[in-house]
Amino acid sequence: MTTNERIQRLERLLEVSRNLSASLDWEPFLQTVLSVATELTGSEVASILEAADKDTLRFLAVPWFHREALQTVQVPMDSSVAGWVFQNGKPAVVPNAQKSERHFKGADQATQYQTHSILAVPIIYRGETLGVLEAVNKANQAHYTEDDLTILETLASQLAVAMQNNRLVNRVRQVQEEASHLDRMKSDFIAVASHELRTPLGLILGHATFLREAIQAEHRSQLDIIVRNAMRLKEIIDNIANMDNVERGMASVRRRSVSIRRVIEEVAASFQDEAKEKRISLRIDPGQDDLLVEGDASKISIALTNLVKNALTFTNPGGHVFVAAERIPGYVKVSVIDDGIGIPAKDLGRIFERFYQVESHLTRRHGGMGLGLSVAKVMVEMHGGRIWAESVEGKGSNFTFILPLDSGQPSAASRVFLP
Ligand code: ADP
């Protein structure tokens, strides 16, 4: 081969290599490698093999006219040229395949094709052999040269990266499928368990509430404990079910005009006993106007309930909890402010994550599953609102959410600035 021819071939290899790295789809990529290998080594055909198991190789890519015949052919690792190359991680040249003991005749039989000469190189990625690239039957019965070897090795190194990528993509896909299967199982479990728990719990609550009224005062405190704890269980189940509904896209917002004043008054009223018991002052200021948002009152209540519950939980006796609403341009802003234990700065960014708790679960003094705030967040965001927290450890916390004002309600034109 003249120097000019050599340069032309290498230029062609370079050009093809550039295009190959831009090629995205797997099958066309493999076919391009085969045709380039055939063209640049002056061969009749080329093929790519990969390990099927420790004893056999299978064809990963062959020319289209051999595809059907070679689909199921298993190439033995111990008695084939490709097997030798795969196991030794080294290239091999077989000038006369018919006379070679190494040559595996099965593929020729399947394709009715006669192999004369073979040049095979390993496809190696970071020391691991992934497969073998073979060029077959150099034209005019010629011998494969060092240049042919260089060409195949260059192509094999590109194949190595692509095969590794493909393996990773497949692995990611598989992991995603496994994860979504597990997620479905988890969701089904939660749906069934929360449904099954709710029914007996409702009965316990109903009967205990009835008994509390019916029996003498001396036993009332025991029934109070039963009712309180059953309520607590109900809250936990509701929070888990709410979160799961949102995740499965089952939750929807029934849009009605909701009075924020009413939501605040009702939520605060439901906590007054608990606040008194804990010697915490719970005050509200729902604002002067009756602020209306378009949304689902029960979902806004859930968000506020979880914030007030936390404020009471994380505030010491003698402390204060204050719930206020005000109108800001385009939005209603609701704040739950306490002078409780506060949240360390390092945790503040994560408290809205599911199951996140500042105190470790094993050492914590307070109940809860770390779901309250994440539920509040999804409830607010379902309404097109936002929620955030400011806090100083040892001084207290301020949880704020904003919800878009009901469009029927006159609103200031300017845009709100969000922190
Ligand atoms: P939990 O139901 O376990 O309280 P949340 O999601 O409601 O879970 O809250 C997550 C964590 O954020 C709590 O465990 C607590 O450490 C912290 N936190 C929430 N609200 C307050 C608050 N008002 N004051 C201090 N810490 C709070």
Residues whose N, C-alpha, C, O or C-beta is under 5 A from the ligand:
A	BS01	ADP	N310 A311 F314 G340 G342 I343 I351 Y356 Q357 V358 E359 G367 G368 M369 G370 L371 G372 L373 S374 S397
